[in-house]
Amino acid sequence: MKFEENKNLKSLNTFGIKSIAKYFISIKNKSELIDLYNNEIFKNNKIFVLGSGSNILLPDYFDGLIISIDILGIEVSEENDKYSLKVQSGENWHKFVEFTVDNNYYGLENLALIPGKVGAAPIQNIGAYGIEQKSFFHSCEYFNLEDGNFYTLTKEECDFSYRNSIFKNKLKNKALISEVIYKLNKHPDYNITYNELKNAFEGKKFDAKDIFDLVCSVRNKKLPDPKLLGNSGSFFKNPIVKISEEKDLKKPFSELKYFENDENSIKISAAWLIESVGLKGYRIGDAGVSENHSLILVNYANASSKNIIELANYIIDNVFKKFGIKLEMEVNLI
Ligand SMILES: Cc1cc2nc3c(=O)[nH]c(=O)nc-3n(C[C@H](O)[C@H](O)[C@H](O)COP(=O)(O)OP(=O)(O)OC[C@H]3O[C@@H](n4cnc5c(N)ncnc54)[C@H](O)[C@@H]3O)c2cc1C
C-alpha cells in the first residue's frame, strides 16, 4: 500500500488551509479497502475519510491517516419507470449531475455545481434550489471502518433530514461510503419553486439543461470561487424553529427573513441573522465573513483553522445575544 507521510492538504481542502497529515492514502478500488483494513498504519491511527475537502475545516496537524476516496465508475440500468444509477463514491458530484442531464435522467438538475464527491453527498444530505439529494437517493453501500465489512443502507435507514443523516450521528467516523444508488425519473417533473427558477421559467417552455445552466450561472455569480478565495460554502445551517416560536420571534424582529420548512416549522436565514448583527464583511486577520454572502466564511490568504473557529464563535455569540438563536456549524470541524 502506498502511504504518503507528512502530506500537506492545502490543495485538498477548499478553505485552502495549510494542514499536515501524518499519513495519507488514495483509495482507487474497493479491494484496496480490505488491504487497508489489515494494515498496521490503519489499525494504529485515527482515521479521517476525505472527499474533495469542500465541507471541512482541517487542523494544523492531523495526527492520523487520511483516506482519500478516489473510486470511480457509473453504471446505469433501466427499470419500468426509473433509471437506476450506481455511482462510485469518488465521482465528482457536479460531473455526475451533468452526466444525468446530458442523458435525460431527470431529477438532479437543481443540484448542479455543488462541489464535492458523490460519496459525501449523503453525509449532510446536500441540497440547493428546493431539492435535497434524498429525493432521488435509493441506497448506499458503506465499508465499516470498525469491522472491515461492507453493508447496505436504504434511504429510510439513512435517516436524512436538513443537512443531516445517520452518517453525522450513529455512524459518525465509522462508515466509509463506497457507492450510492440514485433512482432518476424517465420523465421530467421539474422543481422550480425556488424564486430564481420560478421567475425565469414559470409559464415558459424549458428543459432540464435550462435549469442546470441557470443554477450554474446563479451559483457562479453568488458564491465565491474557492480557487480564488478559500471557503467551504455555507458555514452555518439555517436554524429551524417551530412556527409557534416564530410568532414570538417576529414581534421584536419584524423583518426576520425566513423560508418555509414544513407545516410545523420555518427555516430562518442564517445569512440574515449574521447581517443583522453587522458582521457581513467582518474580518479577524485573514479569516473573514464574505462581503457578498454573509453565510460564507473566507480565508483571505493564510488563515488557520483556529482563526476561522475564533471568527465563527464570535458570530455565534453575537447572533445569540441579539436573537437568542444558537447558530450551528454546517462545516465539519476535524
Ligand atoms: C462554494 C461551495 C458551495 C457549496 N454549496 C453547497 C450547497 O449548495 N449545498 C450543500 O448541501 N452543500 C454545499 N457545499 C458543501 C459541500 O459541497 C458538500 O457538503 C459536499 O457534499 C462535500 O463533499 P466533499 O467530497 O468535498 O466532502 P468533504 O468536505 O471531503 O467531507 C465532508 C464530510 O463528509 C465525510 N466524507 C466525505 N466522503 C465520504 C465517504 N465516501 N464516506 C464517508 N464519509 C465521507 C468527511 O469525512 C467529512 O465529514 C458547498 C461548498 C462550497 C465550497
PDBQT file of the ligand as one rigid body, heavy atoms in Angstrom, charges set to zero:
ROOT
HETATM    1  C1  LIG A 401     -18.554  27.051  -2.820  1.00  0.00    +0.000 C 
HETATM    2  C2  LIG A 401     -19.295  25.965  -2.097  1.00  0.00    +0.000 A 
HETATM    3  C3  LIG A 401     -20.660  25.827  -2.273  1.00  0.00    +0.000 A 
HETATM    4  C4  LIG A 401     -21.370  24.816  -1.612  1.00  0.00    +0.000 A 
HETATM    5  N1  LIG A 401     -22.724  24.720  -1.818  1.00  0.00    +0.000 NA
HETATM    6  C5  LIG A 401     -23.432  23.747  -1.187  1.00  0.00    +0.000 A 
HETATM    7  C6  LIG A 401     -24.843  23.623  -1.410  1.00  0.00    +0.000 A 
HETATM    8  O1  LIG A 401     -25.445  24.373  -2.172  1.00  0.00    +0.000 OA
HETATM    9  N2  LIG A 401     -25.496  22.649  -0.749  1.00  0.00    +0.000 N 
HETATM   10  C7  LIG A 401     -24.866  21.780   0.093  1.00  0.00    +0.000 A 
HETATM   11  O2  LIG A 401     -25.535  20.909   0.660  1.00  0.00    +0.000 OA
HETATM   12  N3  LIG A 401     -23.524  21.855   0.305  1.00  0.00    +0.000 NA
HETATM   13  C8  LIG A 401     -22.796  22.812  -0.307  1.00  0.00    +0.000 A 
HETATM   14  N4  LIG A 401     -21.444  22.917  -0.092  1.00  0.00    +0.000 N 
HETATM   15  C9  LIG A 401     -20.786  21.966   0.806  1.00  0.00    +0.000 C 
HETATM   16  C10 LIG A 401     -20.142  20.762   0.082  1.00  0.00    +0.000 C 
HETATM   17  O3  LIG A 401     -20.081  20.990  -1.286  1.00  0.00    +0.000 OA
HETATM   18  C11 LIG A 401     -20.918  19.463   0.336  1.00  0.00    +0.000 C 
HETATM   19  O4  LIG A 401     -21.075  19.222   1.699  1.00  0.00    +0.000 OA
HETATM   20  C12 LIG A 401     -20.215  18.243  -0.305  1.00  0.00    +0.000 C 
HETATM   21  O5  LIG A 401     -21.058  17.122  -0.260  1.00  0.00    +0.000 OA
HETATM   22  C13 LIG A 401     -18.894  17.915   0.367  1.00  0.00    +0.000 C 
HETATM   23  O6  LIG A 401     -18.251  16.958  -0.438  1.00  0.00    +0.000 OA
HETATM   24  P1  LIG A 401     -16.724  16.645  -0.307  1.00  0.00    +0.000 P 
HETATM   25  O7  LIG A 401     -16.420  15.479  -1.182  1.00  0.00    +0.000 OA
HETATM   26  O8  LIG A 401     -15.917  17.870  -0.537  1.00  0.00    +0.000 OA
HETATM   27  O9  LIG A 401     -16.637  16.200   1.224  1.00  0.00    +0.000 OA
HETATM   28  P2  LIG A 401     -15.509  16.574   2.294  1.00  0.00    +0.000 P 
HETATM   29  O10 LIG A 401     -15.537  18.033   2.565  1.00  0.00    +0.000 OA
HETATM   30  O11 LIG A 401     -14.204  15.989   1.902  1.00  0.00    +0.000 OA
HETATM   31  O12 LIG A 401     -16.080  15.797   3.556  1.00  0.00    +0.000 OA
HETATM   32  C14 LIG A 401     -17.249  16.257   4.199  1.00  0.00    +0.000 C 
HETATM   33  C15 LIG A 401     -17.641  15.216   5.262  1.00  0.00    +0.000 C 
HETATM   34  O13 LIG A 401     -18.032  14.012   4.602  1.00  0.00    +0.000 OA
HETATM   35  C16 LIG A 401     -17.203  12.923   5.004  1.00  0.00    +0.000 C 
HETATM   36  N5  LIG A 401     -16.986  12.095   3.799  1.00  0.00    +0.000 N 
HETATM   37  C17 LIG A 401     -16.580  12.505   2.579  1.00  0.00    +0.000 A 
HETATM   38  N6  LIG A 401     -16.600  11.454   1.716  1.00  0.00    +0.000 NA
HETATM   39  C18 LIG A 401     -17.009  10.377   2.423  1.00  0.00    +0.000 A 
HETATM   40  C19 LIG A 401     -17.245   8.995   2.112  1.00  0.00    +0.000 A 
HETATM   41  N7  LIG A 401     -17.051   8.481   0.880  1.00  0.00    +0.000 N 
HETATM   42  N8  LIG A 401     -17.675   8.179   3.105  1.00  0.00    +0.000 NA
HETATM   43  C20 LIG A 401     -17.871   8.637   4.374  1.00  0.00    +0.000 A 
HETATM   44  N9  LIG A 401     -17.662   9.919   4.724  1.00  0.00    +0.000 NA
HETATM   45  C21 LIG A 401     -17.250  10.781   3.761  1.00  0.00    +0.000 A 
HETATM   46  C22 LIG A 401     -15.922  13.544   5.542  1.00  0.00    +0.000 C 
HETATM   47  O14 LIG A 401     -15.309  12.680   6.468  1.00  0.00    +0.000 OA
HETATM   48  C23 LIG A 401     -16.481  14.829   6.177  1.00  0.00    +0.000 C 
HETATM   49  O15 LIG A 401     -17.004  14.539   7.445  1.00  0.00    +0.000 OA
HETATM   50  C24 LIG A 401     -20.698  23.910  -0.746  1.00  0.00    +0.000 A 
HETATM   51  C25 LIG A 401     -19.308  24.032  -0.586  1.00  0.00    +0.000 A 
HETATM   52  C26 LIG A 401     -18.603  25.051  -1.252  1.00  0.00    +0.000 A 
HETATM   53  C27 LIG A 401     -17.120  25.164  -1.089  1.00  0.00    +0.000 C 
ENDROOT
TORSDOF 0
